[in-house]
Amino acid sequence: MKLCRIPSIVLTFALVVTACQPGVGPLSEENVATIRSTHAAYHEAALAKDWDAVITCYTTDAVIMPPNHPSVHGRDAIRDWYSSFPPVTEVELPIVEIDGRGDIAYVRGTYTLTMVIEGTPEPITDTGKNLAIWRRQPDGSWSIAIDTFNSDLALPSAE
């Protein structure tokens, strides 16, 4: 009977020790503010089509997972992907939720963007959702490590 208690005692001890480690608790208000600030810089750079500034919001080994496209790995490839995106005339990126622990956080949001696609008579507006995993950097800044998004709109019918 006493042997059965040992694993639960060890597990409890491990959880207590982990919970008491610095940096493992919930995100501080300062961390959330830093993430919001970087998110705002990303938004402004995207509106300006400043892809060099956009990629500074990503870790050097970041991955984006756009819809209907293979994953894109690393800042250079991400810059190239954004550069090839149809011209965007408007974009909104409201944050719905920020949460995390220690050196990792996630940002869940929505987007609305209007783009001009060659061969279409009018600009197209898309709405959708996004989820990004952020990592705190050694200097205390936060950068996007993994980013994915997809449309809320139904696929066009093949008529």
C-alpha positions as a printed Julia matrix, in Angstrom:
159×3 Matrix{Float64}:
   0.0    0.0     0.0
   2.81   2.44    0.82
   4.47   1.69   -2.53
   1.36   2.91   -4.34
   1.7    6.31   -2.64
   5.28   6.88   -3.79
   4.45   7.73   -7.42
   1.71  10.15   -6.35
   4.04  11.78   -3.81
   6.79  12.14   -6.43
   4.29  13.56   -8.95
   2.91  16.02   -6.41
   6.43  17.13   -5.49
   7.35  17.58   -9.18
   4.24  19.67   -9.82
   4.89  21.86   -6.8
   8.53  22.4    -7.8
   7.55  23.2   -11.39
   4.82  25.61  -10.3
   7.32  27.46   -8.09
   9.87  27.97  -10.85
  10.31  31.59  -11.88
   8.84  32.41  -15.3
   6.47  29.43  -15.35
   3.44  31.3   -14.06
   0.85  33.17  -16.06
   1.96  35.97  -18.35
   2.56  39.27  -16.6
   0.72  42.41  -17.67
   4.08  43.63  -19.0
   4.46  40.53  -21.21
   0.92  40.93  -22.54
   1.59  44.62  -23.26
   4.82  43.72  -25.11
   2.98  41.14  -27.22
   0.23  43.67  -28.01
   2.84  46.25  -28.98
   4.63  43.83  -31.32
   1.27  42.76  -32.77
   0.47  46.44  -33.46
   3.87  46.92  -35.15
   3.16  43.83  -37.3
  -0.23  45.28  -38.27
   1.24  48.67  -39.21
   4.05  47.06  -41.23
   1.55  44.83  -43.06
  -0.6   47.85  -43.94
   2.5   49.59  -45.29
   3.55  46.44  -47.2
   6.88  46.68  -45.36
   7.69  42.98  -45.43
  11.16  43.53  -43.94
   9.5   45.04  -40.86
   6.85  42.3   -40.78
   9.42  39.52  -40.6
  11.19  41.15  -37.65
   8.09  40.19  -35.65
   8.93  36.51  -36.29
  11.64  34.32  -34.78
  14.45  33.47  -37.2
  13.15  29.88  -37.4
   9.46  30.81  -37.56
   6.89  28.81  -39.49
   3.74  30.2   -41.06
   0.98  27.85  -42.14
  -1.19  29.72  -44.64
  -4.34  28.16  -46.08
  -4.07  26.27  -49.35
  -0.27  26.43  -49.25
   2.55  24.36  -47.77
   4.14  25.6   -44.54
   6.7   28.37  -44.98
   9.88  28.09  -42.88
  12.24  30.91  -41.84
  12.21  34.67  -42.17
  13.51  34.83  -45.75
  10.88  32.41  -47.01
   8.18  34.22  -45.01
   9.22  37.55  -46.56
   9.05  35.96  -50.03
   5.6   34.53  -49.3
   4.23  37.87  -48.08
   5.83  39.67  -51.05
   3.95  37.39  -53.45
   0.6   37.93  -51.7
  -1.98  39.9   -53.7
  -1.97  43.64  -52.87
  -3.89  44.3   -49.64
  -5.73  47.61  -49.38
  -7.16  47.15  -45.87
  -6.43  44.8   -42.98
  -7.79  44.5   -39.44
  -6.25  42.07  -36.95
  -8.19  42.25  -33.68
  -6.87  40.15  -30.8
  -9.47  37.92  -29.14
  -7.26  36.31  -26.5
  -3.69  36.27  -25.22
  -2.54  33.62  -22.77
   0.55  31.66  -21.94
   3.06  30.53  -19.35
   6.72  31.28  -18.91
   8.46  31.85  -22.23
   5.58  30.82  -24.48
   2.25  32.45  -25.3
  -0.5   32.23  -27.83
  -2.5   34.94  -29.5
  -5.89  34.04  -30.93
  -7.53  36.57  -33.17
  -9.57  37.32  -36.23
  -8.82  39.16  -39.42
 -10.56  41.09  -42.14
  -8.59  41.97  -45.22
  -9.41  43.46  -48.55
  -7.17  42.55  -51.47
  -6.95  43.2   -55.16
  -6.6   40.0   -57.15
  -5.49  40.27  -60.73
  -8.31  39.45  -63.14
 -11.15  40.23  -60.71
 -13.26  43.32  -61.34
 -13.59  44.34  -57.68
 -11.43  43.99  -54.57
 -12.2   40.9   -52.46
 -12.77  41.02  -48.72
 -11.92  37.96  -46.65
 -12.62  37.32  -42.98
 -11.15  34.59  -40.85
  -9.32  33.58  -37.72
  -5.72  33.16  -36.71
  -3.64  31.53  -34.01
   0.0   32.38  -33.34
   2.46  30.85  -30.89
   4.84  33.46  -29.49
   8.21  32.93  -27.75
   9.9   35.31  -25.36
  13.37  36.18  -26.59
  16.49  36.52  -24.39
  16.16  40.34  -24.49
  12.59  40.16  -23.12
  10.88  40.86  -26.45
   8.28  38.48  -27.86
   8.31  37.08  -31.41
   5.97  34.87  -33.41
   7.29  31.32  -33.73
   4.31  29.64  -35.43
   1.5   31.43  -37.24
  -1.57  29.97  -38.9
  -4.74  31.46  -40.28
  -7.71  30.49  -42.4
 -10.81  31.98  -43.94
 -14.32  31.86  -42.57
 -15.68  32.12  -46.11
 -16.94  29.06  -47.94
 -14.93  27.88  -50.9
 -16.38  29.11  -54.19
 -18.58  26.55  -55.88
 -17.35  25.01  -59.13
 -20.23  26.06  -61.36
